[in-house]
């Protein structure tokens, strides 16, 4: 009796943690900018500058929402196209996305430049000192809008091309430039709020140009071309990215409403405290935010591949790893609330100090509670569950926090806002679970139930077998298991033999060669599926990039046996597809 081998999900876990650091750095751009600006504003200018940054938050959130619309929409669509190996369509979406994002940037820049002379910023504050700083800040931020929006788009595509090293360099350079320019513009040259914003803008230009340089190389998979621009792709991007953008749009509305609530119930000290706590904790929100981006990429590709197992593995990873990690981070920040507050304010008797401490204690507790909701919304968006995503984004984005804040603030002042965020996440998780119960008509018994994956998605468990290969012994076991599976499903002897031999040769080649190219741990995930009357074999590994088609015609006179396994596979069937996505080699064979 052969030993049992199943997929262990480790390939997804390794890929997740390989992609996560760069996404954290990328997500940190906005948060690092906000944190650095807040530190320099609080220590070099004063509380009025902090208030100005707080009042700018809805404007910044709206820009973030629109940027996210293009990033999210194009990334989901391209992930599906790449998962289905449709590279021409991926190229077209890339071009449409960059053009659309650029046009939005120019419109938003014009609005910023018109806002100051026309006095539009008075709708945010009537305080003359804060208004001066806010106008300065708006002008400085206008300079960095185009590189910010384009930089986010380019980073998303660099991730899909597995060129994260360039984004890492760009992100680290941004942080360094931002620190240096803030010191020069604010501390040394006393450029006040304009200097705060200008420092951010200079850093964003450096960030964007470093990324943009890659797309002038011949090796770049994607190139901007007007020939590929189609109105239908623009509509597709908007439709796909809209739910995510609505979430950020709702948060813009939430920020505006809270900016009206907080001065009434907590005064200007409450505005400064909430802005300070949000600014610092926002730096750590980049981690679950980055986790969400990675999950979205993995889910999109899995949907494109119609890979049910990989899709559920992404959600399992969230419960197994992401929630415990964010719980630990949240508790740590909460315990260090007072030392963190001392970075900004130094008088423990001041109201702003006390209010900030409570913000640092309570808001981090939202981290682990928010992850099920965030991942649920991510899956709903990538899979097109419009009703669910609209309900979730409305509640989580604005309704929950505003409703609980309105109930609690009259009694407990600024703490009402902090507790409202916690209660909002708890109820959002309950909505997600309730949706699964309603759709399944029972309490979820599996991850498929929890995610409400349609029964006709991909291939059912009865018609597929999933296995993970870690060594040559597993290769031999896979060969036997595939034969057993094919016999059970009534596959004819010829195709059974071809399937077993193809997988043995290709998986053995990866173990023999790919596993030893570096010192990292590797594995090969194998899926064999019967769909209609077709037998589909798929191998996926995280070794160095290797296209078997490039080796099938390579003959070495000194070693005639070299590449013989690959040549034999191509001799048996010509229905072989290869693509490399997110750093994974994916081979699909149809028999």
For each residue, the residues with C-beta under 8 A, 3 or more apart:
1:
2: 477 480 481
3: 477
4:
5: 467 468 469 474 477 478 481
6: 466 467 468
7: 11 309 313 466 467 468 525
8: 468 523
9: 12 13 313 316 317
10: 13 14 468 523
11: 7 14 15 468 523 525 540 541 542 584
12: 9 15 16 298 310 313 314 317
13: 9 10 16 17 317 321
14: 10 11 17 18 521 542
15: 11 12 18 19 298 542 582 583 584
16: 12 13 19 20 291 294 295 298 314 317 321
17: 13 14 20 21
18: 14 15 21 542 583
19: 15 16 22 23 159 164 294 297 582
20: 16 17 23 24 290 291 294
21: 17 18 24 25 168
22: 19 25 26 159 164 167 168 171
23: 19 20 26 27 159 289 290 291 293 294
24: 20 21 27 28 286 287 290
25: 21 22 28 29 167 168 171 172
26: 22 23 29 152 155 167 171 290 293
27: 23 24 30 31 285 286 287 289 290 293
28: 24 25 31 32 171 175 283 286
29: 25 26 32 33 148 151 171 174 204 207
30: 27 33 34 60 64 282 286
31: 27 28 34 35 282 283 284 285 286
32: 28 29 35 36 174 175 178 283
33: 29 30 36 37 178 200 203
34: 30 31 37 38 53 279 282 283
35: 31 32 38 39 279 280 282 283
36: 32 33 39 40 178 179 182 199
37: 33 34 40 41 53 182 196 197 199 200 279
38: 34 35 41 42 50 53 275 276 279 280 344
39: 35 36 42 43 343 344
40: 36 37 43 44 45 182 183 186 187 196
41: 37 38 44 45 46 49 50 52 53 186 193 196
42: 38 39 45 46 47 49 50 276 344 345
43: 39 40 344
44: 40 41 186 187
45: 40 41 42 48 49 133 186 192 193 196
46: 41 42 49 50
47: 42 50 51 268 272 352
48: 45 51 52 127 129 130 133
49: 41 42 45 46 52 53 133 192 193 196
50: 38 41 42 46 47 53 54 272 275 276
51: 47 48 54 55 125 127 130 133 268 271 272 275
52: 41 48 49 55 56 125 130 133 134 136 137 193
53: 34 37 38 41 49 50 56 57 137 193 196 275 279
54: 50 51 57 259 271 272 274 275 278
55: 51 52 58 121 124 125 130 134 259
56: 52 53 59 60 124 134 137 138 141
57: 53 54 60 61 255 259 275 278
58: 55 61 62 124 252 253 255 256 259
59: 56 62 63 138
60: 30 56 57 63 64 141
61: 57 58 64 65 248 251 252 255
62: 58 59 65 66 248 249 252
63: 59 60 66 67 108 145 148 149
64: 30 60 61 67 68 248
65: 61 62 68 69 245 246 247 248 249 251 252
66: 62 63 69 70 104 108 149 245
67: 63 64 70 71 101 148 149 152 153
68: 64 65 71 72 152 241 244 245 248
69: 65 66 72 73 237 238 241 242 244 245
70: 66 67 73 74 97 100 101 104 149 152 153 237 241
71: 67 68 74 75 152 153 156 241
72: 68 69 75 76 240 241 244 245 296 381
73: 69 70 76 77 97 236 237 238 239 240 241 242 244
74: 70 71 77 78 93 94 96 97 153 156 157 237 241
75: 71 72 78 79 156 157 160 293 296 297 300
76: 72 73 79 80 240 241 296 300 381 382
77: 73 74 80 81 93 233 236 237 240 300
78: 74 75 81 82 90 93 94 157 160 300
79: 75 76 82 83 160 296 297 299 300 301 303 304 382 581
80: 76 77 83 84 300 301 303 304
81: 77 78 84 86 87 89 90 93 304
82: 78 79 85 86 87 90 160 301 304 579 581
83: 79 80 300 301 302 303 304 305 307 581
84: 80 81 304 305
85: 82 577 579 588
86: 81 82 89 90
87: 81 82 90 91 221 579
88: 91 92
89: 81 86 92 93
90: 78 81 82 86 87 93 94 222
91: 87 88 94 95 222 223 225 228
92: 88 89 95 96 228 229 230 233
93: 74 77 78 81 89 90 96 97 233 236 237
94: 74 78 90 91 97 98 157 222 223 224 228
95: 91 92 98 99 223 224 225 226 228 229
96: 74 92 93 99 100 228 229 230 233 234 237
97: 70 73 74 93 94 100 101 153 237
98: 94 95 101 102 150 153 154 224
99: 95 96 102 103 224 226 229
100: 70 96 97 103 104 234 237
101: 67 70 97 98 104 105 149 150 153
102: 98 99 105 106 146 149 150
103: 99 100 106 107
104: 66 70 100 101 107 108 149
105: 101 102 108 109 145 146 149 150
106: 102 103 109 110 146
107: 103 104 110 111
108: 63 66 104 105 111 112 145 149
109: 105 106 112 113 142 145 146
110: 106 107 113 114
111: 107 108 114 115
112: 108 109 115 116 138 139 141 142 145
113: 109 110 116 139 142
114: 110 111 117 118 120
115: 111 112 118 120 121 135 138
116: 112 113 119 120 121 135 138 139
117: 114
118: 114 115
119: 116 122
120: 114 115 116 123
121: 55 115 116 124 125 131 134 135 138
122: 119 125 126 131
123: 120
124: 55 56 58 121 134 259
125: 51 52 55 121 122 130 131 134
126: 122 131
127: 48 51 130 131 268
128: 131 132
129: 48 132 133
130: 48 51 52 55 125 127 133 134
131: 121 122 125 126 127 128 134 135
132: 128 129 135 136 193
133: 45 48 49 51 52 129 130 136 137 192 193
134: 52 55 56 121 124 125 130 131 137 138 193
135: 115 116 121 131 132 138 139
136: 52 132 133 139 140 192 193 194 197
137: 52 53 56 133 134 140 141 193 194 196 197
138: 56 59 112 115 116 121 134 135 141 142 197
139: 112 113 116 135 136 142 143 194 197
140: 136 137 143 144 193 194 195 196 197 198 200 201
141: 56 60 112 137 138 144 145 197 200 201
142: 109 112 113 138 139 145 201
143: 139 140 197 198 201 202
144: 140 141 147 148 197 200 201 202 203 204 205
145: 63 105 108 109 112 141 142 148 149
146: 102 105 106 109 149 150 208
147: 144 150 151 201 204 205 207 208 209
148: 29 63 67 144 145 151 152 204 208
149: 63 66 67 70 101 102 104 105 108 145 146 152 153
150: 98 101 102 105 146 147 153 154 208 212
151: 29 147 148 154 155 170 204 207 208 211
152: 26 67 68 70 71 148 149 155 156
153: 67 70 71 74 97 98 101 149 150 156 157
154: 98 150 151 157 158 208 211 212 214 215
155: 26 151 152 158 159 167 170 211
156: 71 74 75 152 153 159 160 293
157: 74 75 78 94 153 154 160 161 222
158: 154 155 161 163 164 166 167 211 214
159: 19 22 23 155 156 162 163 164 167 293 297 582
160: 75 78 79 82 156 157 297 581 582
161: 157 158 220 221 222
162: 159 580 581 582 583
163: 158 159 166 167 214
164: 19 22 158 159 167 168
165: 168 169
166: 158 163 169 170 210 211 213 214
167: 22 25 26 155 158 159 163 164 170 171 211
168: 21 22 25 164 165 171 172
169: 165 166 172 173 210
170: 151 155 166 167 173 174 206 207 208 210 211
171: 22 25 26 28 29 167 168 174 175 207
172: 25 168 169 175 176
173: 169 170 176 177 203 206 207 210
174: 29 32 170 171 177 178 203 204 206 207
175: 28 32 171 172 178 179 203
176: 172 173 179 180
177: 173 174 180 181 202 203 206
178: 32 33 36 174 175 181 182 199 200 202 203
179: 36 175 176 182 183
180: 176 177 183 184
181: 177 178 184 185 198 199 202 203
182: 36 37 40 178 179 185 186 187 195 196 199
183: 40 179 180 186 187 188
184: 180 181 187 188 189 199
185: 181 182 188 189 191 194 195 196 198 199
186: 40 41 44 45 182 183 189 190 191 192 195 196 199
187: 40 44 182 183 184
188: 183 184 185
189: 184 185 186 195
190: 186 195
191: 185 186 194 195 198
192: 45 49 133 136 186 195 196
193: 41 45 49 52 53 132 133 134 136 137 140 196 197
194: 136 137 139 140 185 191 197 198
195: 140 182 185 186 189 190 191 192 198 199
196: 37 40 41 45 49 53 137 140 182 185 186 192 193 199 200
197: 37 136 137 138 139 140 141 143 144 193 194 200 201
198: 140 143 181 185 191 194 195 201 202
199: 36 37 178 181 182 184 185 186 195 196 202 203
200: 33 37 140 141 144 178 196 197 203 204
201: 140 141 142 143 144 147 197 198 204 205
202: 143 144 177 178 181 198 199 205 206
203: 33 144 173 174 175 177 178 181 199 200 206 207
204: 29 144 147 148 151 174 200 201 207 208
205: 144 147 201 202 208 209
206: 170 173 174 177 202 203 209 210
207: 29 147 151 170 171 173 174 203 204 210 211
208: 146 147 148 150 151 154 170 204 205 211 212
209: 147 205 206 212 213
210: 166 169 170 173 206 207 213
211: 151 154 155 158 166 167 170 207 208 214
212: 150 154 208 209 215 216
213: 166 209 210 216 217
214: 154 158 163 166 211 217 220
215: 154 212 220 222 223 224
216: 212 213 220
217: 213 214 220
218:
219:
220: 161 214 215 216 217 223
221: 87 161
222: 90 91 94 157 161 215
223: 91 94 95 215 220
224: 94 95 98 99 215
225: 91 95 228 229
226: 95 99 229
227:
228: 91 92 94 95 96 225
229: 92 95 96 99 225 226 233 234
230: 92 96 233 234
231: 234 235
232: 235 236
233: 77 92 93 96 229 230 236 237
234: 96 100 229 230 231 237 238
235: 231 232 238 239
236: 73 77 93 232 233 239 240
237: 69 70 73 74 77 93 96 97 100 233 234 240 241
238: 69 73 234 235 241 242
239: 73 235 236 242
240: 72 73 76 77 236 237 381
241: 68 69 70 71 72 73 74 76 237 238 244 245
242: 69 73 238 239 245 246
243: 246 247 377 380 381 386 389 390 393
244: 68 69 72 73 241 247 248 377 381 393
245: 65 66 68 69 72 241 242 248 249
246: 65 242 243 249 250 390 393 394 397
247: 65 243 244 250 251 377 393 396 397
248: 61 62 64 65 68 244 245 251 252 397
249: 62 65 245 246 252 253 397
250: 246 247 253 254 393 394 396 397 398 399
251: 61 65 247 248 254 255 397 398
252: 58 61 62 65 248 249 255 256
253: 58 249 250 256 257 397 398
254: 250 251 257 258 397 398 401 402
255: 57 58 61 251 252 258 259
256: 58 252 253 259 260
257: 253 254 260 261 398 402
258: 254 255 261 262 274 401 402 405 417
259: 54 55 57 58 124 255 256 262 263 271
260: 256 257 263 264
261: 257 258 264 265 405 406 409 417
262: 258 259 265 266 270 271 274 409 414 417
263: 259 260 266 267 268 270 271
264: 260 261
265: 261 262 270 409 410 413 414 416
266: 262 263 269 270 271 273 274 355 409 413 414
267: 263 270 271 351
268: 47 51 127 263 271 272
269: 266 272 273 350 351 352 355
270: 262 263 265 266 267 273 274 355 413 414
271: 51 54 259 262 263 266 267 268 274 275
272: 47 50 51 54 268 269 275 276 352 356
273: 266 269 270 276 277 351 352 355 356 359 414
274: 54 258 262 266 270 271 277 278 355 359 414 417
275: 38 50 51 53 54 57 271 272 278 279
276: 38 42 50 272 273 279 280 341 344 345 352 356 359
277: 273 274 280 281 356 359 360 363 418
278: 54 57 274 275 281 282 359 363
279: 34 35 37 38 53 275 276 282 283
280: 35 38 276 277 283 284 340 343 344 360
281: 277 278 284 285 333 359 360 363 364
282: 30 31 34 35 278 279 285 286
283: 28 31 32 34 35 279 280 286
284: 31 280 281 287 329 333 364 367
285: 27 31 281 282 288 289 367
286: 24 27 28 30 31 282 283 289 290
287: 24 27 284 290 291 325 326 329
288: 285 291 292 322 326 367 370 371 374
289: 23 27 285 286 292 293
290: 20 23 24 26 27 286 287 293 294
291: 16 20 23 287 288 294 295 318 322 371 374
292: 288 289 295 296 374 375 378
293: 23 26 27 75 156 159 289 290 296 297
294: 16 19 20 23 290 291 297 298
295: 16 291 292 298 299 314 317 318 375 378
296: 72 75 76 79 292 293 299 300 378 381 382
297: 19 75 79 159 160 293 294 300 301 582
298: 12 15 16 294 295 301 302 310 314 582
299: 79 295 296 302 303 311 314 378 379 382 383
300: 75 76 77 78 79 80 83 296 297 303 304 382
301: 79 80 82 83 297 298 304 305 310 581 582
302: 83 298 299 305 307 308 310 311 314
303: 79 80 83 299 300 306 311 382 383
304: 79 80 81 82 83 84 300 301
305: 83 84 301 302 310 538 586
306: 303 457 458 459
307: 83 302 310 311 458 527 538
308: 302 311 312 448 453 457 458 459 460 464
309: 7 312 313 464 466 527
310: 12 298 301 302 305 307 313 314 525
311: 299 302 303 307 308 314 315 379 451 453 458
312: 308 309 315 316 447 448 451 453
313: 7 9 12 309 310 316 317
314: 12 16 295 298 299 302 310 311 317 318 375
315: 311 312 318 319 375 379 447 450 451
316: 9 312 313 319 320 447
317: 9 12 13 16 295 313 314 320 321 322
318: 291 295 314 315 321 322 323 371 372 375
319: 315 316 322 323 372
320: 316 317 324
321: 13 16 317 318 324 325
322: 288 291 317 318 319 325 326 371 375
323: 318 319 326 327 368 371 372
324: 320 321 327 328 368
325: 287 321 322 328 329
326: 287 288 322 323 329 330 367 368 371
327: 323 324 330 331 367 368
328: 324 325 331 332
329: 284 287 325 326 332 333 364 367
330: 326 327 333 334 364 365 366 367 368
331: 327 328 334 335 364 365
332: 328 329 335 336 364
333: 281 284 329 330 336 337 340 360 364
334: 330 331 337 360 361 362 364 365
335: 331 332
336: 332 333 339 340 360
337: 333 334 340 341 357 358 360 361
338: 341 342 348 357 360
339: 336 342 343
340: 280 333 336 337 343 360
341: 276 337 338 344 345 353 356 357 360
342: 338 339 345 346
343: 39 280 339 340
344: 38 39 42 43 276 280 341 356
345: 42 276 341 342 350 352 353 356
346: 342 353
347: 350 353
348: 338 353 354
349: 353
350: 269 345 347 353 354
351: 267 269 273 354 355
352: 47 269 272 273 276 345 355 356
353: 341 345 346 347 348 349 350 356 357
354: 348 350 351 357 358
355: 266 269 270 273 274 351 352 358 359 413 414
356: 272 273 276 277 341 344 345 352 353 359 360
357: 337 338 341 353 354 360 361
358: 337 354 355 361 362 414 415 418
359: 273 274 276 277 278 281 355 356 362 363 414 418
360: 277 280 281 333 334 336 337 338 340 341 356 357 363 364
361: 334 337 357 358 364 418
362: 334 358 359 365 415 418 419 421 422
363: 277 278 281 359 360 366 418 421
364: 281 284 329 330 331 332 333 334 360 361 367
365: 330 331 334 362 368 369 422
366: 330 363 369 370 421 422 425
367: 284 285 288 326 327 329 330 364 370 371
368: 323 324 326 327 330 365 371
369: 365 366 372 373 422 425 426 429
370: 288 366 367 373 374 425 428
371: 288 291 318 322 323 326 367 368 374 375
372: 318 319 323 369 375 376 429 432
373: 369 370 376 377 392 396 425 428 429 432
374: 288 291 292 370 371 377 378
375: 292 295 314 315 318 322 371 372 378 379
376: 372 373 379 380 388 392 432
377: 243 244 247 373 374 380 381 389 392 393 396
378: 292 295 296 299 374 375 381 382
379: 299 311 315 375 376 382 383 385 451
380: 243 376 377 383 385 388 389 392
381: 72 76 240 243 244 296 377 378 384 385 389
382: 76 79 296 299 300 303 378 379
383: 299 303 379 380 453
384: 381
385: 379 380 381 388 389 452
386: 243 389 390
387: 390 391
388: 376 380 385 391 392 432 435
389: 243 377 380 381 385 386 392 393
390: 243 246 386 387 393 394
391: 387 388 394 395 431 435
392: 373 376 377 380 388 389 395 396 428 431 432
393: 243 244 246 247 250 377 389 390 396 397
394: 246 250 390 391 397 398 399
395: 391 392 399 400 424 427 428 431
396: 247 250 373 377 392 393 400 424 425 428
397: 246 247 248 249 250 251 253 254 393 394
398: 250 251 253 254 257 394 401 402
399: 250 394 395 402 403
400: 395 396 403 404 420 423 424 427 428
401: 254 258 398 404 405 417 420 421 424
402: 254 257 258 398 399 405 406 420
403: 399 400 406 407 420
404: 400 401 407 408 416 419 420 423 424
405: 258 261 401 402 408 409 416 417 420
406: 261 402 403 409
407: 403 404 410 416 420
408: 404 405 411 412 415 416 417 419 420
409: 261 262 265 266 405 406 412 413 414 416 417
410: 265 407 416
411: 408 416
412: 408 409 415 416 419
413: 265 266 270 355 409 416
414: 262 265 266 270 273 274 355 358 359 409 417 418
415: 358 362 408 412 418 419
416: 265 404 405 407 408 409 410 411 412 413 419 420
417: 258 261 262 274 401 405 408 409 414 420 421
418: 277 358 359 361 362 363 414 415 421 422
419: 362 404 408 412 415 416 422 423
420: 400 401 402 403 404 405 407 408 416 417 423 424
421: 362 363 366 401 417 418 424 425
422: 362 365 366 369 418 419 425 426
423: 400 404 419 420 426 427
424: 395 396 400 401 404 420 421 427 428
425: 366 369 370 373 396 421 422 428 429
426: 369 422 423 429 430
427: 395 400 423 424 430 431
428: 370 373 392 395 396 400 424 425 431 432
429: 369 372 373 425 426 432 433
430: 426 427 433 434
431: 391 392 395 427 428 434 435
432: 372 373 376 388 392 428 429 435 436
433: 429 430 436 437 444 450
434: 430 431 437 438
435: 388 391 431 432 438 439 452
436: 432 433 439 440 444 449 450 451 452
437: 433 434 440 441 442 443 444
438: 434 435 441
439: 435 436 452
440: 436 437 443 444 449 452
441: 437 438
442: 437 445 449
443: 437 440
444: 433 436 437 440 447 449 450
445: 442 449
446: 449 450
447: 312 315 316 444 450 451
448: 308 312 451 453
449: 436 440 442 444 445 446 452
450: 315 433 436 444 446 447
451: 311 312 315 379 436 447 448
452: 385 435 436 439 440 449
453: 308 311 312 383 448 457
454: 457
455: 460
456:
457: 306 308 453 454
458: 306 307 308 311 464 529
459: 306 308 463 464 529 530 531 536
460: 308 455 463 464
461: 464
462:
463: 459 460 489 529 530 531
464: 308 309 458 459 460 461 527 528 529 530
465: 481 482 485 527 528 529
466: 6 7 309 525 526 527
467: 5 6 7 474 477 478 481 525 526 527
468: 5 6 7 8 10 11 474 523 524 525 526
469: 5 474 475 478 507 510 511 523 524 525 526
470: 474 523
471: 474 475 511
472: 475 476 508 511 512
473: 476 477
474: 5 467 468 469 470 471 477 478 507 511
475: 469 471 472 478 479 504 507 508 511
476: 472 473 479 480 504
477: 2 3 5 467 473 474 480 481
478: 5 467 469 474 475 481 482 503 504 507 526
479: 475 476 482 483 500 501 503 504
480: 2 476 477 483 484 500
481: 2 5 465 467 477 478 484 485
482: 465 478 479 485 486 496 499 500 503 528
483: 479 480 486 487 496 499 500
484: 480 481 487 488
485: 465 481 482 488 489 528
486: 482 483 489 491 495 496 499 500 528 535
487: 483 484 490 491 496
488: 484 485
489: 463 485 486 530
490: 487
491: 486 487 495 496 499 530 535
492: 495 496
493: 496 497
494: 497 498
495: 486 491 492 498 499 535 591
496: 482 483 486 487 491 492 493 499 500
497: 493 494 500 501
498: 494 495 501 502 572 573 591
499: 482 483 486 491 495 496 502 503 528 535 537 591
500: 479 480 482 483 486 496 497 503 504
501: 479 497 498 504 505 568 569 572
502: 498 499 505 506 537 569 572 573 589 591
503: 478 479 482 499 500 506 507 526 528 537 539
504: 475 476 478 479 500 501 507 508
505: 501 502 508 509 565 566 568 569
506: 502 503 509 510 539 548 565 566 569 587
507: 469 474 475 478 503 504 510 511 524 526 539
508: 472 475 504 505 511 512 565
509: 505 506 512 513 514 548 565 566
510: 469 506 507 513 514 515 522 524 539 541 543 546 585
511: 469 471 472 474 475 507 508 514 515 524
512: 472 508 509 515 516
513: 509 510 516 517 546
514: 509 510 511 517 522 541 543 544 546 585
515: 510 511 512 522 543
516: 512 513
517: 513 514 543 544
518: 544
519:
520: 542
521: 14
522: 510 514 515 541 542 543
523: 8 10 11 468 469 470 541 542
524: 468 469 507 510 511 539 540 541
525: 7 11 310 466 467 468 469 539 540 541
526: 466 467 468 469 478 503 507 537 538 539 540
527: 307 309 464 465 466 467 536 537 538 540
528: 464 465 482 485 486 499 503 535 536 537 538
529: 458 459 463 464 465 535 536 538
530: 459 463 464 489 491 534 535 536
531: 459 463 534 536
532:
533:
534: 530 531 590 591
535: 486 491 495 499 528 529 530 590 591
536: 459 527 528 529 530 531 588 589 590 591
537: 499 502 503 526 527 528 588 589 590 591
538: 305 307 526 527 528 529 586 587 588 589
539: 503 506 507 510 524 525 526 585 586 587
540: 11 524 525 526 527 584 585 586 587
541: 11 510 514 522 523 524 525 584 585
542: 11 14 15 18 520 522 523 583 584 585
543: 510 514 515 517 522 546 585
544: 514 517 518
545: 580 583 585
546: 510 513 514 543 585
547: 550 551 578 580 585
548: 506 509 551 552 566 569 570 576 578 587
549: 552 570 576 578
550: 547 554
551: 547 548 554 563 566 567
552: 548 549 563 566 567 570
553: 567
554: 550 551 562 563
555: 560 562 563
556: 559 560 562 563
557: 560
558:
559: 556 562
560: 555 556 557 564
561: 564
562: 554 555 556 559
563: 551 552 554 555 556 566 567
564: 560 561 567 568
565: 505 506 508 509 568 569
566: 505 506 509 548 551 552 563 569 570
567: 551 552 553 563 564 570 571
568: 501 505 564 565 571 572
569: 501 502 505 506 548 565 566 572 573 576 589
570: 548 549 552 566 567 573 574 576
571: 567 568
572: 498 501 502 568 569
573: 498 502 569 570 576 589 590 591
574: 570
575: 589 590 591
576: 548 549 569 570 573 587 588 589
577: 85 587 588 589
578: 547 548 549 585 586 587 588
579: 82 85 87 586
580: 162 545 547 583 584 585 586
581: 79 82 83 160 162 301 584 586
582: 15 19 159 160 162 297 298 301
583: 15 18 162 542 545 580
584: 11 15 540 541 542 580 581
585: 510 514 539 540 541 542 543 545 546 547 578 580
586: 305 538 539 540 578 579 580 581
587: 506 538 539 540 548 576 577 578
588: 85 536 537 538 576 577 578
589: 502 536 537 538 569 573 575 576 577
590: 534 535 536 537 573 575
591: 495 498 499 502 534 535 536 537 573 575
